[in-house]
Amino acid sequence: MANLIVHGGTPLTGRIVPSANKNAVLPILCATLLTREPVRLTGIPEITDVRKILEIFRMLGSEVTVDYASGLLELHHRDTRFDPAQHHLPEEMRSSVMLVPPLLARFGVARIENDVQGCTLGVREIDPHVEVMERFGCQVERRREALLIRADGGLKANHHWLDYASVTTTENFVLCAALAHGTSTLMNAASEPHVQEFCAFMTLLGAQIEGIGTSRLTVHGVQRLGGGSFTFAEDFHEAVTFMALGAITGGCITVKNSAPEQFPLIDRTFAKFGVQVVHEGGWSHTVLDGPLRVREPFTRNILQKVEAAPWPYLPVDLLPIFVALGVKAEGSVMFWNKVYEGAMGWTSELSKFGGHAFMADPHRIITFGGKPLAAAEVESPYIIRVAIALLMLAASIPGRSVIRNATPVRRAHPRFAENIRALGAQIEWVEGD
């Protein structure tokens, strides 16, 4: 694990281009296994999970050519081979589960290691994915060290209704349905921007998908998929993060943003802290008139609220970013995570900065902002956006702070420290104990 050393108190200002969205990049990488034709991807980020998946591709015999400096990746899976007794998917990486449908479509067999996981956001169950695979006619066998999945006779189209709008389960359904025999329909599908970007890539390869961006997806199975070239969009999570860093430090960071139509609710959430977002000419930035201050609701005797849930709600991944603004801003806010039951325990670390946050239950906290804050040493859980939220507070407070175990940042944001250093931050990585 690595720590981030932050010398805060400097307003961060400048222009920056966000990297690609990890949550679009990883399923798209997995989807390339569905075709034997060459694929070119532009804007590939140099992050941990990408490196792990590309290493798996090389192990399976695929042709992989990558240049992280230019962001160009070329893949060709024509000679790919898979042996479940010999080849194991990456462990401790949630996106491993999205390699299963392409393996089933190509080889009729796949395996999932028992300890596949991601961030520490409560229980990340595998059951919805197993259920999807069973719906497509797969046989799932539990072994001591792994689940073995077989698709004897190929994948068979079906109609399915998810318990909840899970991003990864939606993507797995589309991955299974693309080459299945017949037409498949998914109800309560996730519709996040990265799911839409993933579906756009699948369409580029020749998949026939209806309802992109809605909660009902219809996929007409085809016999084969082709290749092509695809350029990743900017990560809206990273765009929001940079704008929030500008606001919390009293500066102004302008970010490239080619999809402002995705931002109305995000813009209104910023406004709850007295921050105005301006979109102009493909770029976005925040405007702050005076210190951060929570906007009082018109309804008397209630708290200002920020509620996060599956899209088109405010994304839960962004909730920690706004918690950091809530600790800094004058006033009180209730934050409600409607998805993960283990996502709010980190707020005890805020007290080390002098922040005041009360945990009402496993899903809700209340911040009492505007308190005097001081530099501190804090510990991040293994949650990407929480590490960044702690970094945001550290950057806004004069003095030397330490974010211990900040390694999750590298899972989503390449060169993050270098990027904000260019905006005026005094920050450096130091290897931990």
C-alpha positions, 0 to 999 in steps of 0.5 A, spaced: 500 500 500 502 507 498 500 513 502 499 520 499 502 526 502 499 532 501 501 539 503 494 543 503 491 550 503 493 552 496 487 554 491 487 549 485 486 552 478 487 550 471 485 546 465 485 538 465 482 533 460 479 527 465 481 520 463 477 514 461 471 511 465 474 505 469 467 502 469 466 503 461 473 501 460 473 494 463 467 491 461 469 494 454 476 490 454 472 484 456 467 484 451 473 484 446 474 477 447 467 476 443 470 477 437 476 474 433 477 481 429 482 486 431 480 492 435 483 498 436 481 502 443 483 510 444 484 513 450 486 507 454 488 509 461 494 506 465 490 503 471 491 497 475 485 493 473 487 494 465 494 491 466 491 485 470 486 484 464 491 485 459 496 480 462 490 475 462 489 476 455 496 475 453 496 469 458 490 466 453 494 467 447 491 474 445 495 479 441 496 485 445 499 492 443 499 497 448 502 504 448 499 508 455 503 514 453 498 515 447 493 511 450 492 506 444 491 499 445 490 494 439 487 487 441 486 481 436 483 475 440 484 470 434 488 465 437 486 465 444 485 459 448 482 457 455 483 451 459 479 452 466 484 447 469 490 451 467 487 459 466 485 463 472 481 469 472 484 475 476 483 475 483 481 481 488 478 484 482 470 485 481 471 486 473 473 478 473 466 476 473 465 480 466 470 475 463 466 469 464 460 471 458 465 471 453 469 465 455 462 461 455 461 464 448 467 462 445 469 456 449 463 454 452 466 454 459 469 459 464 470 459 472 470 464 477 475 464 483 471 464 490 474 471 492 473 475 486 471 482 489 472 489 488 472 495 493 470 494 500 463 497 499 459 491 503 457 485 500 458 484 493 454 478 491 456 473 486 448 471 486 445 475 480 451 474 475 450 466 477 442 467 476 443 471 469 448 465 466 443 460 469 438 464 465 442 463 459 442 455 460 449 455 463 450 449 468 454 452 475 458 447 479 460 449 486 467 447 487 472 448 493 476 453 490 471 456 484 465 456 481 465 452 474 460 454 469 459 450 462 454 452 456 453 446 453 450 447 446 451 455 447 447 460 450 440 461 449 436 467 449 431 469 455 427 474 458 430 476 465 428 482 470 433 484 475 432 484 483 436 491 482 439 495 477 446 493 477 451 495 472 455 489 472 449 484 472 446 488 466 453 488 462 454 481 463 447 480 461 448 484 454 455 480 454 451 473 454 445 475 449 450 478 444 451 471 441 445 467 444 440 464 440 434 468 439 432 475 442 433 477 450 430 482 454 432 485 460 428 489 465 430 493 471 437 494 467 442 499 469 443 505 465 449 509 467 453 513 462 458 508 462 453 502 461 451 506 455 458 507 453 459 499 453 453 498 449 455 503 444 461 499 443 457 493 443 453 496 437 460 498 434 462 490 434 455 489 431 451 487 437 443 489 436 441 492 442 435 496 443 433 501 449 440 503 450 439 508 456 433 506 459 431 500 464 429 495 458 434 492 454 432 488 448 438 484 445 437 480 438 443 475 438 447 475 432 452 469 429 458 473 430 461 480 432 466 484 428 472 489 430 473 496 429 476 502 432 473 506 439 475 512 443 473 512 450 469 518 453 471 522 459 470 520 465 464 524 469 466 521 475 473 524 474 470 531 471 466 532 478 472 530 482 476 535 479 471 541 479 470 539 486 477 540 488 477 547 485 471 549 489 473 546 496 480 549 495 477 556 493 480 555 486 477 553 479 479 547 475 476 547 468 475 540 465 473 537 458 466 535 458 463 532 452 457 530 455 454 536 459 447 533 458 449 528 463 450 533 469 443 536 470 442 533 477 450 533 479 449 541 477 443 541 482 447 537 487 453 542 487 448 548 488 446 545 494 453 547 497 453 554 494 457 552 487 455 553 480 457 549 475 458 552 468 458 548 461 461 552 455 464 550 449 465 542 451 468 545 458 466 545 465 468 549 471 465 551 478 463 558 480 463 560 487 461 566 490 464 566 497 466 560 502 462 554 501 455 554 504 449 549 505 443 552 501 437 552 506 431 548 504 425 552 503 421 547 507 422 549 515 425 544 520 428 539 515 435 538 513 438 539 506 439 532 503 443 528 498 441 522 496 445 517 491 442 511 488 442 507 481 442 512 475 438 517 473 439 518 481 446 521 483 451 516 482 453 513 489 460 513 487 460 521 487 457 521 494 464 521 498 466 527 494 460 531 496 461 529 503 467 532 503 464 538 501 459 538 506 464 537 512 467 544 509 461 547 508 457 552 513 451 548 515 448 541 515 447 536 510 444 528 510 447 524 505 443 517 504 447 511 500 441 507 498 445 502 495 451 499 499 450 498 506 458 498 508 459 505 504 459 510 510 463 507 516 469 511 513 466 518 516 470 516 523 476 519 519 473 525 518 474 527 526 481 527 525 481 533 521 476 536 526 470 535 521 463 533 525 459 527 521 454 523 525 452 516 522 445 515 523 445 508 520 449 504 515 446 508 509 446 515 512 450 520 515 449 527 517 455 532 516 455 539 521 460 543 516 464 549 517 468 547 523 475 549 524 479 543 520 486 542 521 491 537 517 491 530 520 494 523 518 488 519 516 486 512 513 482 510 507 478 504 506 479 500 500 474 505 496 476 509 490 472 515 491 473 515 499 481 516 498 479 522 493 474 525 498 480 525 504 485 527 499 480 533 497 479 535 505 487 535 506 488 539 500 483 544 502 487 545 509 493 548 510 499 544 513 501 537 512 496 531 511 497 524 510 492 519 506 494 512 508 493 506 504 491 511 498 492 506 493 485 505 490 486 511 487 490 508 482 485 503 480 481 508 477 485 515 475 492 514 472 497 519 474 492 523 479 497 526 483 501 528 477 495 531 474 493 535 480 500 537 482 500 541 475 494 545 478 498 547 484 497 541 489 503 539 493 502 532 493 507 526 493 506 518 493 510 515 499 510 507 499 507 505 506 509 500 511 
